[in-house]
Amino acid sequence: MGNKFLQYFSLTIAVIGAINWGLIGFFNLNLVALLFGSMSWLSRIIYGLVGLCGLYLLTFYGLVEQDKTTA
């Protein structure tokens, strides 16, 4: 169960990060900086979590390859 939680948590944080980047790209609105301050310690933690979750999600490519071979 712990592995499933980590997968869903990472995916959720990465999606939130992607939405934030979309807001920056389309509307020049950084929601994290707006809510928590520009480069405050809390916003730095959030940016770090998004980066770590993105790195973890790279391992999902291996899962996709495994599913392809078993199908």
Order of alpha helices (4+ residues) and beta strands (2+ residues): alpha-alpha-alpha-alpha
